[in-house]
Amino acid sequence: MTLDNILAPVLGTLGRPLREDDCPETISGWDSVRQIEIVVALEDTFAIELSTAEILRLKSVRDILEVLHGRGLSVGLF
């Protein structure tokens, strides 16, 4: 499972590859509602419960990868 596969249904088609520096400022559809959907998608996909601190860290694709890797999960961008 790749992060691109997990986020595509939430963020929709970007028309370009997902980048590590992507964040709400670079993806117009990434708003507060999508943020919640991202958290739910990550928790459902990996059968985990993110802590409040981890959720607050999720401000970019890079942050998401770092949190998941910190959990010992092997997930790549593509």
DSSP file (Angstrom, degrees, kcal/mol; ACC not computed):
  #  RESIDUE AA STRUCTURE BP1 BP2  ACC     N-H-->O    O-->H-N    N-H-->O    O-->H-N    TCO  KAPPA ALPHA  PHI   PSI    X-CA   Y-CA   Z-CA
    1    1 A M              0   0    0      0, 0.0    75,-0.5     0, 0.0     2,-0.3   0.000 360.0 360.0 360.0 133.2    0.0    0.0    0.0
    2    2 A T  B  >  -a   76   0A   0     73,-0.2     4,-1.7    76,-0.1    75,-0.2  -0.770 360.0-120.1-111.0 158.5    1.3    3.4   -0.9
    3    3 A L  H  > S+     0   0    0     73,-3.1     4,-2.8    -2,-0.3     5,-0.3   0.859 115.2  59.0 -64.3 -33.9    0.4    6.8    0.5
    4    4 A D  H  > S+     0   0    0     73,-1.8     4,-2.0    72,-0.3    -1,-0.2   0.910 105.7  48.8 -59.9 -42.0   -0.7    7.8   -3.0
    5    5 A N  H  4 S+     0   0    0      1,-0.2    -1,-0.2     2,-0.2    -2,-0.2   0.862 114.0  46.5 -65.0 -36.3   -3.2    5.0   -3.0
    6    6 A I  H  < S+     0   0    0     -4,-1.7     4,-0.4     1,-0.2    -2,-0.2   0.901 118.2  39.6 -73.9 -41.8   -4.5    6.0    0.4
    7    7 A L  H >X S+     0   0    0     -4,-2.8     4,-3.4     1,-0.2     3,-0.5   0.739  96.6  78.2 -84.1 -23.3   -4.8    9.7   -0.3
    8    8 A A  H 3X S+     0   0    0     -4,-2.0     4,-2.2    -5,-0.3    -1,-0.2   0.905  95.1  47.3 -55.9 -46.5   -6.1    9.6   -3.8
    9    9 A P  H 34 S+     0   0    0      0, 0.0    -1,-0.2     0, 0.0    -2,-0.1   0.811 118.7  42.9 -66.0 -25.9   -9.7    8.7   -2.8
   10   10 A V  H <4 S+     0   0    0     -3,-0.5    -2,-0.2    -4,-0.4    -3,-0.1   0.915 125.3  29.9 -82.8 -46.7   -9.6   11.5   -0.2
   11   11 A L  H  < S-     0   0    0     -4,-3.4    -3,-0.2     1,-0.2    18,-0.2   0.609 100.8-140.6 -92.9 -13.4   -7.9   14.3   -2.2
   12   12 A G     <  -     0   0    0     -4,-2.2     2,-0.4    -5,-0.4    -1,-0.2  -0.224  48.0 -26.5  81.1-176.7   -9.1   13.3   -5.6
   13   13 A T        -     0   0    0      1,-0.2    -5,-0.0    -4,-0.1     0, 0.0  -0.592  50.7-172.0 -76.6 126.4   -7.2   13.5   -8.8
   14   14 A L        -     0   0    0     -2,-0.4    -1,-0.2     2,-0.3    -2,-0.0   0.704  33.3-128.5 -90.8 -22.2   -4.4   16.0   -8.7
   15   15 A G  S    S+     0   0    0      1,-0.2    -2,-0.1     0, 0.0     0, 0.0   0.569  86.9  53.8  81.4   8.2   -3.4   15.8  -12.4
   16   16 A R  S    S-     0   0    0      3,-0.0    -2,-0.3     0, 0.0    -1,-0.2  -0.962 100.8 -74.7-160.6 164.4    0.2   15.3  -11.2
   17   17 A P        -     0   0    0      0, 0.0     2,-0.1     0, 0.0    61,-0.0  -0.365  52.6-104.9 -66.5 147.5    2.1   13.0   -8.9
   18   18 A L        -     0   0    0     59,-0.1     2,-0.3    -2,-0.0   -14,-0.1  -0.480  39.6-153.4 -66.7 140.7    1.8   13.5   -5.2
   19   19 A R    >   -     0   0    0     -2,-0.1     3,-1.7     1,-0.1    42,-0.3  -0.869  24.3-121.3-120.2 154.2    4.9   15.2   -3.7
   20   20 A E  T 3  S+     0   0    0     -2,-0.3    42,-2.3     1,-0.3    43,-0.3   0.814 113.9  54.7 -61.1 -30.7    6.4   15.0   -0.2
   21   21 A D  T 3  S+     0   0    0     40,-0.2    -1,-0.3    39,-0.1     5,-0.1   0.425  80.6 122.4 -86.3   3.5    6.0   18.8    0.1
   22   22 A D    <   +     0   0    0     -3,-1.7    39,-2.5     4,-0.1    40,-0.3  -0.393  31.1 146.2 -66.0 143.9    2.3   18.7   -0.7
   23   23 A C    >>  -     0   0    0     37,-0.2     4,-1.8    38,-0.1     3,-1.5  -0.883  66.7 -67.6-160.9-178.6    0.1   20.2    2.0
   24   24 A P  T 34 S+     0   0    0      0, 0.0     6,-0.2     0, 0.0    36,-0.1   0.790 129.8  57.7 -57.2 -26.1   -3.1   22.2    2.2
   25   25 A E  T 34 S+     0   0    0      1,-0.2     3,-0.1     3,-0.0    -3,-0.1   0.751 113.7  36.8 -75.6 -23.0   -1.4   25.2    0.5
   26   26 A T  T <4 S+     0   0    0     -3,-1.5     2,-0.5     1,-0.2    -1,-0.2   0.597 114.7  55.8-104.5 -14.0   -0.5   23.2   -2.5
   27   27 A I    ><  -     0   0    0     -4,-1.8     3,-1.9     3,-0.1    -1,-0.2  -0.944  68.6-158.3-122.7 109.4   -3.6   21.0   -2.8
   28   28 A S  T 3  S+     0   0    0     -2,-0.5    -1,-0.1     1,-0.3    -2,-0.0   0.785  90.0  54.3 -60.2 -30.7   -6.8   23.1   -3.0
   29   29 A G  T 3  S+     0   0    0    -18,-0.2     2,-1.6     1,-0.1    -1,-0.3   0.524  80.1 100.8 -82.5  -3.9   -9.1   20.3   -1.8
   30   30 A W    <   +     0   0    0     -3,-1.9     2,-0.2    -6,-0.2    -3,-0.1  -0.632  51.9 140.7 -86.0  87.8   -7.1   19.6    1.4
   31   31 A D  S  > S-     0   0    0     -2,-1.6     4,-2.3     0, 0.0     5,-0.1  -0.421  70.6 -76.7-114.8-169.1   -9.2   21.5    3.9
   32   32 A S  H  > S+     0   0    0      1,-0.2     4,-1.6     2,-0.2     5,-0.1   0.851 130.8  50.3 -64.1 -34.9  -10.2   20.7    7.5
   33   33 A V  H  > S+     0   0    0      2,-0.2     4,-2.0     1,-0.2    -1,-0.2   0.926 111.4  47.9 -67.8 -43.9  -12.8   18.1    6.4
   34   34 A R  H  > S+     0   0    0     -5,-0.2     4,-2.6     1,-0.2    -2,-0.2   0.853 105.7  60.0 -64.6 -33.7  -10.3   16.4    4.2
   35   35 A Q  H  X S+     0   0    0     -4,-2.3     4,-2.2     2,-0.2    -1,-0.2   0.926 106.5  46.1 -59.6 -44.6   -7.8   16.4    7.1
   36   36 A I  H  X S+     0   0    0     -4,-1.6     4,-2.5     1,-0.2    -1,-0.2   0.910 112.0  51.3 -63.9 -41.8  -10.2   14.4    9.1
   37   37 A E  H  X S+     0   0    0     -4,-2.0     4,-2.5     2,-0.2    -2,-0.2   0.857 107.7  53.2 -64.8 -34.7  -10.8   12.0    6.2
   38   38 A I  H  X S+     0   0    0     -4,-2.6     4,-2.5     2,-0.2    -1,-0.2   0.939 109.5  48.3 -63.2 -47.4   -7.0   11.6    5.8
   39   39 A V  H  X S+     0   0    0     -4,-2.2     4,-2.7     1,-0.2    -2,-0.2   0.933 113.3  47.1 -59.1 -47.4   -6.7   10.6    9.5
   40   40 A V  H  X S+     0   0    0     -4,-2.5     4,-2.8     1,-0.2     5,-0.2   0.909 111.5  51.2 -62.6 -42.5   -9.6    8.2    9.2
   41   41 A A  H  X S+     0   0    0     -4,-2.5     4,-2.5     2,-0.2    -1,-0.2   0.909 112.2  46.5 -62.6 -42.1   -8.1    6.7    6.0
   42   42 A L  H  X S+     0   0    0     -4,-2.5     4,-2.3     2,-0.2     6,-0.2   0.934 114.2  47.1 -65.5 -45.7   -4.7    6.2    7.7
   43   43 A E  H  X>S+     0   0    0     -4,-2.7     5,-1.5    -5,-0.2     4,-0.8   0.912 116.0  44.7 -63.4 -42.6   -6.2    4.7   10.8
   44   44 A D  H  <5S+     0   0    0     -4,-2.8     3,-0.4    -5,-0.2    -2,-0.2   0.920 113.7  49.4 -67.3 -44.4   -8.5    2.3    8.8
   45   45 A T  H  <5S+     0   0    0     -4,-2.5    -2,-0.2    -5,-0.2    -1,-0.2   0.904 123.7  29.5 -62.8 -43.1   -5.8    1.3    6.3
   46   46 A F  H  <5S-     0   0    0     -4,-2.3    -1,-0.2    -5,-0.2    -2,-0.2   0.360 101.9-124.2-103.1   5.0   -3.2    0.5    9.0
   47   47 A A  T  <5 +     0   0    0     -4,-0.8     2,-0.3    -3,-0.4    -3,-0.2   0.928  69.0 126.6  51.1  50.8   -5.6   -0.6   11.8
   48   48 A I      < -     0   0    0     -5,-1.5     2,-0.5    -6,-0.2    -1,-0.2  -0.828  59.3-133.0-128.4 166.8   -4.0    2.0   14.1
   49   49 A E        -     0   0    0     -2,-0.3     2,-0.2    -3,-0.1    -9,-0.1  -0.966  25.1-141.9-122.8 113.5   -5.3    4.9   16.3
   50   50 A L        -     0   0    0     -2,-0.5     2,-0.1   -11,-0.1    -7,-0.0  -0.487  17.8-123.2 -74.0 141.0   -3.3    8.0   15.9
   51   51 A S     >  -     0   0    0     -2,-0.2     4,-2.6     1,-0.1     5,-0.2  -0.342  25.2-107.6 -76.1 164.2   -2.6   10.1   19.0
   52   52 A T  H  > S+     0   0    0      1,-0.2     4,-2.3     2,-0.2     5,-0.2   0.908 122.2  53.0 -58.4 -42.2   -3.7   13.7   19.2
   53   53 A A  H  > S+     0   0    0      1,-0.2     4,-1.0     2,-0.2    -1,-0.2   0.903 109.8  47.8 -61.1 -42.2    0.0   14.7   18.9
   54   54 A E  H >> S+     0   0    0      1,-0.2     4,-0.6     2,-0.2     3,-0.6   0.918 110.7  51.3 -65.3 -43.0    0.4   12.6   15.8
   55   55 A I  H >< S+     0   0    0     -4,-2.6     3,-1.2     1,-0.2    -2,-0.2   0.903 107.3  53.0 -61.5 -41.5   -2.7   14.1   14.2
   56   56 A L  H 3< S+     0   0    0     -4,-2.3    -1,-0.2     1,-0.3    -2,-0.2   0.741 104.3  58.0 -67.1 -22.3   -1.5   17.6   14.9
   57   57 A R  H << S+     0   0    0     -4,-1.0     2,-2.3    -3,-0.6     3,-0.3   0.652  78.1  99.0 -78.7 -15.9    1.8   16.8   13.1
   58   58 A L    <<  +     0   0    0     -3,-1.2    -1,-0.1    -4,-0.6     3,-0.1  -0.433  38.0 127.8 -79.1  75.5    0.0   15.8    9.9
   59   59 A K  S    S+     0   0    0     -2,-2.3     2,-0.3     1,-0.1    -1,-0.2   0.467  71.8  13.0-108.5  -4.7    0.6   19.1    8.0
   60   60 A S  S  > S-     0   0    0     -3,-0.3     4,-2.1   -37,-0.2   -37,-0.2  -0.964  81.8 -98.3-158.3 169.6    2.1   17.7    4.8
   61   61 A V  H  > S+     0   0    0    -39,-2.5     4,-2.4    -2,-0.3     5,-0.2   0.908 124.0  54.9 -60.9 -41.7    2.7   14.5    2.9
   62   62 A R  H  > S+     0   0    0    -42,-2.3     4,-2.4   -40,-0.3    -1,-0.2   0.915 106.9  50.6 -58.0 -43.9    6.2   14.4    4.4
   63   63 A D  H  > S+     0   0    0    -43,-0.3     4,-2.6     2,-0.2    -1,-0.2   0.901 108.4  52.1 -61.6 -41.5    4.7   14.6    7.9
   64   64 A I  H  X S+     0   0    0     -4,-2.1     4,-2.5     1,-0.2     5,-0.2   0.942 110.4  47.9 -60.4 -47.6    2.3   11.8    7.2
   65   65 A L  H  X S+     0   0    0     -4,-2.4     4,-2.9     1,-0.2     5,-0.2   0.911 111.6  50.7 -59.5 -43.2    5.2    9.6    6.0
   66   66 A E  H  X S+     0   0    0     -4,-2.4     4,-2.4     2,-0.2    -1,-0.2   0.905 110.7  48.2 -63.4 -42.1    7.3   10.5    9.1
   67   67 A V  H  X S+     0   0    0     -4,-2.6     4,-1.0     2,-0.2    -1,-0.2   0.931 114.4  46.2 -63.9 -44.7    4.4    9.7   11.5
   68   68 A L  H ><>S+     0   0    0     -4,-2.5     5,-2.4     1,-0.2     3,-0.5   0.911 113.1  48.5 -65.1 -42.3    3.8    6.3    9.8
   69   69 A H  H ><5S+     0   0    0     -4,-2.9     3,-1.9     1,-0.2    -1,-0.2   0.880 106.6  57.8 -64.9 -36.7    7.5    5.4    9.7
   70   70 A G  H 3<5S+     0   0    0     -4,-2.4    -1,-0.2     1,-0.3    -2,-0.2   0.763 102.7  54.7 -62.4 -25.1    7.7    6.4   13.4
   71   71 A R  T <<5S-     0   0    0     -4,-1.0    -1,-0.3    -3,-0.5    -2,-0.2   0.404 124.0-108.3 -85.4   0.3    5.0    3.8   14.0
   72   72 A G  T < 5S+     0   0    0     -3,-1.9     2,-0.4     1,-0.3    -3,-0.2   0.654  71.5 145.6  81.1  15.4    7.2    1.2   12.2
   73   73 A L      < -     0   0    0     -5,-2.4     2,-1.1    -6,-0.2    -1,-0.3  -0.744  46.2-140.1 -91.3 131.9    5.0    1.1    9.2
   74   74 A S        +     0   0    0     -2,-0.4     2,-0.4    -3,-0.1    -5,-0.1  -0.777  43.6 145.4 -93.0  99.2    6.7    0.6    5.8
   75   75 A V        -     0   0    0     -2,-1.1     2,-0.2   -10,-0.1   -73,-0.2  -1.000  27.3-162.3-138.6 136.5    4.9    2.9    3.4
   76   76 A G  B     -a    2   0A   0    -75,-0.5   -73,-3.1    -2,-0.4   -72,-0.3  -0.616  33.3-110.6-110.9 173.0    6.2    4.8    0.5
   77   77 A L              0   0    0     -2,-0.2   -73,-1.8   -75,-0.2   -72,-0.2   0.918 360.0 360.0 -68.5 -44.1    4.9    7.7   -1.5
   78   78 A F              0   0    0    -75,-0.1    -1,-0.1   -74,-0.1   -76,-0.1   0.343 360.0 360.0-123.4 360.0    4.3    5.5   -4.6
